[in-house]
C-alpha cells in the first residue's frame, strides 16, 4: 500500500477505505510511518474531514491499538461520563455518586488538568492518601461493591490515540472535530460502559467556544456511539463562567461534597438537572419524574455516603477530608466590588489562567501543582452586590502578587444594572 497515495487521496477530498485507514494508524503506531508523514495526513483530515464511515474505521483502529476493559462481570447497568473540559468543572465528582446511588455502576477513567482546565484526577489526588492508580482487578471489584470507582487513564488503553494526540498538539491539528470525536469515543468505548454520557462544554472556558462547532462535535459523538452499539447521551453546556463557587483542587472537593450533602446552589441545580435529563433519556420517563428521583436520592444522603466510601476504598483520609484542616492555604487576597449592581461572572478562561498563576494548574504534563491554590467566587452569578462588598478570594501556598494579576481579575466580571443569567444547557 502506498503511503503517499493515501495522503494525496485525502488531500484531494477523496474517501479512504478501511484498509487505507488501518495502514496509516498501524504504520504510525509501529514507527513505519514517520511523524512528518503522519502530520501531513492529519492536516489533510483537518482540512477535508472524515465522513461517518471513515471516522468509524479510524476510531475502531484506535481502540484496537490497545487493550479494552471487560465490564460484563459487573452486575447492573454500567455508565461512564466524560466532560470535554472546563474551569471549575467538578461535575464528575458530583454526578458519579448520584448515579451510583440511583443503582447504576459508574466505572470512570479520568485525566489530569493541562492548561486552563482542571483535571478530576488532580482534584482527587489533593485528598491525602487517595490512590488514582488502580489495578484493573481492584477497579472492577470496587465498582461492583460500591458502585463507583474513578481511576487515572491506563496507558494500555488506546495507545495510538495518545501518540496521535501528542503529534496533533504540535502540528496545529487539535481543532479537527472528527479527530476530537474519535479521541473521546475511542477511550470511552474501550472502557466498556453500557451507557456513555458526554458533556460537551462550550464557551470561553472550554476548548470548544463556538456553538455551531460544538453541535457538530456532538453529532459526531452520537454517530460513533450508535455505530459501536453504545447508548450515548450528549449534552452541550455553557462554560462562559466557572462551574460553582470554587476553582482549584482541594476547594473543589469541599464544594462537591457539600453539594452531595444537599447544599443548594446554581451548581447543584445544574448537576441535578444533568442527571435528571440523562435519566429521562435512559429510563424513558418524564423529566418531572426524573427530577423527583434525583431530589429524593440527594435527600436520602446516599450520594455523599458513596463518595466517602469511594474515598476510603481508594486510600483517602476520611478524617482529614471532613475536617476544617483539609484546606488551609497559607496566603489569601480579597477582591471587593468597585460599584453596586448585579454581578456577572464571565471569561471562565481567565479564571483558569489565574488559578495556574497561583500554582493550582499546570502548563507541562508532569508539573507539580499546589493543591491549596484556588479561587472562591463569594457571590453567585446574578447576585445584587454593594460597592466594596467582598466578591472574590484568592488562595495559594505562596505569596500572591495582586499587581501581577489585577488586569486579569478585572476581566472576570462585570457589574450590570439588571441581573443577567446564563443558559446552562445549550442543546
Beta strands, then each sheet from edge to edge (+ up, - down):
strand 1: 78-83
strand 2: 105-110
strand 3: 148-152
strand 4: 195-202
strand 5: 231-238
strand 6: 246-248
strand 7: 331-336
strand 8: 341-345
strand 9: 374-377
strand 10: 384-385
strand 11: 390-396
strand 12: 413-416
sheet 1: 3+ 2+ 1+ 4+ 5+
sheet 2: 6+ 9- 11+ 7-
sheet 3: 10+ 8- 12+
end
